[in-house]
């Protein structure tokens, strides 16, 4: 009788352990051998429909959506977004905007700290070169840039385009409240006010090759709005 109870307890504990392992795998994701890659703010799929943050790729041989309409008249924003979604069914505008806001905060913070390692995979080559040049000049002058985003109050898609049927370009207008300060070698404030919250309006364009396995979007253009 005692052996029977022991056996039942073993079965119960094994079931609990299996459940916990399943929950951990669903929350943390499976190991892919590429865990050292950066955290991508765009990849977490909304809702439970895509476990382990796996992005389903279009099947090979699938008919290619038209890259452009037959006429020369530009598409409306809604039609352009629909065109991207038709080419990439994983694209979700609401989820994309959440990722854009997260990427915005990451880039602003890394740029202020001069963290080029974090910036490199988030930016296109041309944008990275521009950012890195400013960081080098700042370091050569002994200046320190402090930036703190209190909140991103608005984020909306203002432009969208599917280029050559393979590159999705999405432009986002971001309104944020920030504190920006520049200090010299001695720590003296030479620009900005550490106590002043300033509204910033930026227009950033992100791009992704929808035919590539890489689900990451890269910042390809920055247009500050005065």
C-alpha positions as CSV (number, residue, x, y, z in Angstrom):
1,X,0.0,0.0,0.0
2,X,2.8,2.4,0.9
3,X,4.6,1.6,-2.3
4,X,1.4,2.5,-4.2
5,X,1.2,5.9,-2.6
6,X,4.9,6.6,-3.3
7,X,4.3,5.7,-7.0
8,X,1.4,8.1,-7.2
9,X,3.4,10.9,-5.6
10,X,6.2,10.3,-8.1
11,X,3.7,10.5,-11.0
12,X,2.2,13.7,-9.6
13,X,5.6,15.4,-9.1
14,X,6.7,14.4,-12.6
15,X,3.5,16.0,-14.0
16,X,4.1,19.2,-12.1
17,X,7.8,19.3,-13.3
18,X,6.7,18.8,-16.9
19,X,4.2,21.6,-16.6
20,X,6.8,24.0,-15.1
21,X,9.3,23.1,-17.9
22,X,6.6,23.8,-20.5
23,X,5.7,27.2,-18.9
24,X,9.4,28.2,-18.7
25,X,9.9,27.3,-22.4
26,X,6.8,29.3,-23.4
27,X,7.9,32.4,-21.5
28,X,11.7,32.3,-22.1
29,X,11.6,30.8,-25.6
30,X,13.7,27.9,-26.9
31,X,17.4,28.1,-27.2
32,X,18.4,28.5,-30.9
33,X,22.2,28.8,-30.6
34,X,22.0,32.6,-31.2
35,X,21.2,33.8,-27.7
36,X,24.0,36.4,-27.8
37,X,22.0,38.4,-30.4
38,X,20.5,41.7,-29.3
39,X,17.0,41.8,-27.9
40,X,14.8,42.9,-30.8
41,X,11.9,45.1,-29.8
42,X,9.8,44.1,-32.8
43,X,9.8,40.4,-32.6
44,X,7.5,39.5,-29.7
45,X,4.3,38.5,-31.5
46,X,1.0,39.8,-29.9
47,X,-1.1,37.3,-28.1
48,X,-0.6,33.6,-27.6
49,X,-1.0,32.6,-31.2
50,X,2.8,32.4,-31.8
51,X,4.5,30.5,-29.0
52,X,8.2,31.0,-28.4
53,X,8.1,34.2,-30.5
54,X,8.5,32.3,-33.7
55,X,7.8,34.3,-36.8
56,X,6.1,32.1,-39.5
57,X,7.7,32.7,-42.9
58,X,5.7,32.7,-46.1
59,X,5.9,29.4,-47.9
60,X,8.4,29.1,-50.8
61,X,6.8,29.3,-54.2
62,X,4.0,31.5,-52.8
63,X,2.8,34.1,-55.4
64,X,4.6,37.4,-54.9
65,X,2.3,40.4,-54.2
66,X,2.6,43.2,-56.6
67,X,5.3,45.6,-55.6
68,X,3.4,48.6,-57.0
69,X,0.0,49.5,-58.4
70,X,-0.5,49.6,-62.2
71,X,-1.0,53.3,-62.2
72,X,1.5,56.0,-61.1
73,X,-0.9,57.3,-58.5
74,X,0.6,56.8,-55.0
75,X,-1.2,54.5,-52.6
76,X,-3.0,55.8,-49.6
77,X,-1.4,55.1,-46.2
78,X,-4.0,52.4,-45.4
79,X,-3.5,50.8,-48.8
80,X,0.3,50.8,-48.4
81,X,0.0,49.1,-45.0
82,X,-2.4,46.5,-46.5
83,X,0.2,45.9,-49.2
84,X,2.9,45.3,-46.6
85,X,0.6,43.0,-44.6
86,X,-0.3,41.1,-47.8
87,X,3.4,40.5,-48.4
88,X,4.2,39.8,-44.8
89,X,1.2,38.4,-42.9
90,X,3.1,38.7,-39.6
91,X,3.0,42.5,-39.8
92,X,0.7,44.1,-37.2
93,X,0.6,47.8,-37.1
94,X,-0.2,48.1,-33.4
95,X,2.5,45.7,-32.4
96,X,4.9,47.4,-34.7
97,X,4.3,50.8,-33.0
98,X,5.0,49.2,-29.6
99,X,8.3,47.9,-31.0
100,X,9.1,51.3,-32.6
101,X,8.6,53.0,-29.2
102,X,10.9,50.5,-27.5
103,X,13.5,50.9,-30.3
104,X,13.3,54.7,-30.0
105,X,14.0,54.6,-26.3
106,X,16.9,52.1,-26.8
107,X,18.5,54.2,-29.5
108,X,18.2,57.5,-27.7
109,X,19.6,56.0,-24.5
110,X,22.5,54.3,-26.3
111,X,23.3,57.4,-28.4
112,X,23.5,59.5,-25.3
113,X,25.8,57.0,-23.5
114,X,28.0,56.6,-26.6
115,X,27.1,52.8,-26.7
116,X,27.9,52.0,-30.3
117,X,27.7,48.2,-29.6
118,X,24.0,48.6,-28.8
119,X,23.4,51.0,-31.7
120,X,25.1,48.9,-34.4
121,X,22.4,46.3,-35.0
122,X,19.6,48.7,-34.6
123,X,20.7,51.1,-37.3
124,X,21.4,51.0,-41.0
125,X,25.0,51.6,-42.1
126,X,24.4,55.2,-43.1
127,X,22.6,56.1,-39.9
128,X,25.1,54.3,-37.7
129,X,28.0,56.1,-39.4
130,X,26.3,59.5,-38.7
131,X,25.6,58.6,-35.1
132,X,29.1,57.2,-34.5
133,X,30.7,60.3,-36.0
134,X,28.8,62.5,-33.5
135,X,29.7,60.2,-30.6
136,X,33.4,60.4,-31.6
137,X,33.3,64.2,-31.9
138,X,31.6,64.4,-28.5
139,X,34.2,62.2,-26.9
140,X,37.1,64.1,-28.5
141,X,35.7,67.3,-27.0
142,X,35.3,65.7,-23.6
143,X,31.5,66.3,-23.6
144,X,28.9,64.1,-22.0
145,X,25.4,63.9,-23.2
146,X,22.6,62.9,-20.8
147,X,19.2,62.0,-22.2
148,X,16.2,60.7,-20.3
149,X,12.9,59.9,-21.9
150,X,10.0,60.4,-19.4
151,X,7.5,59.0,-21.8
152,X,6.7,58.5,-25.5
153,X,3.3,60.2,-25.6
154,X,2.4,59.6,-29.2
155,X,3.5,57.1,-31.9
156,X,1.7,56.9,-35.3
157,X,2.5,55.5,-38.7
158,X,2.6,58.5,-41.1
159,X,4.2,56.8,-44.2
160,X,4.5,53.2,-45.4
161,X,5.9,51.6,-48.6
162,X,6.7,48.2,-50.0
163,X,9.8,48.8,-52.1
164,X,10.5,46.3,-55.0
165,X,8.2,43.8,-53.4
166,X,10.7,42.9,-50.7
167,X,11.6,45.9,-48.5
168,X,9.0,47.3,-46.1
169,X,9.6,50.9,-45.1
170,X,7.4,52.3,-42.3
171,X,7.8,55.9,-41.0
172,X,6.7,56.7,-37.5
173,X,6.1,60.1,-35.9
174,X,7.1,60.0,-32.2
175,X,6.3,62.6,-29.6
176,X,8.2,62.3,-26.4
177,X,9.0,64.2,-23.2
178,X,12.7,64.2,-22.6
179,X,15.4,65.8,-20.5
180,X,18.5,66.5,-22.5
181,X,21.7,67.9,-21.1
182,X,25.3,68.3,-22.5
183,X,28.2,68.8,-20.0
184,X,31.8,69.7,-20.6
185,X,34.9,67.9,-19.1
186,X,34.3,69.5,-15.7
187,X,30.7,68.5,-15.6
188,X,29.4,72.0,-16.2
189,X,26.1,72.2,-18.2
190,X,26.8,73.8,-21.5
191,X,23.5,73.0,-23.2
192,X,20.0,72.0,-21.9
193,X,18.5,72.0,-18.4
194,X,18.6,68.9,-16.2
195,X,15.4,70.1,-14.6
196,X,13.5,70.9,-17.8
197,X,11.2,68.5,-19.5
198,X,11.1,69.2,-23.2
199,X,8.8,67.9,-25.9
200,X,10.6,66.3,-28.8
201,X,9.0,65.4,-32.1
202,X,10.9,62.9,-34.3
203,X,10.1,61.2,-37.5
204,X,11.9,57.9,-37.9
205,X,11.8,55.4,-40.8
206,X,12.3,51.7,-40.2
207,X,13.0,49.1,-42.9
208,X,13.0,45.3,-43.1
209,X,13.6,42.8,-45.9
210,X,10.4,40.8,-45.6
211,X,12.0,37.9,-47.6
212,X,14.8,37.5,-45.1
213,X,14.7,35.2,-42.1
214,X,15.9,38.0,-39.9
215,X,12.7,39.6,-38.3
216,X,14.6,42.7,-37.2
217,X,13.8,46.2,-38.4
218,X,16.6,48.8,-38.8
219,X,16.4,52.5,-38.4
220,X,17.2,53.9,-41.9
221,X,16.3,57.6,-41.6
222,X,15.9,60.2,-38.8
223,X,14.0,63.4,-39.5
224,X,13.8,65.7,-36.4
225,X,10.8,68.1,-36.6
226,X,11.4,71.6,-35.4
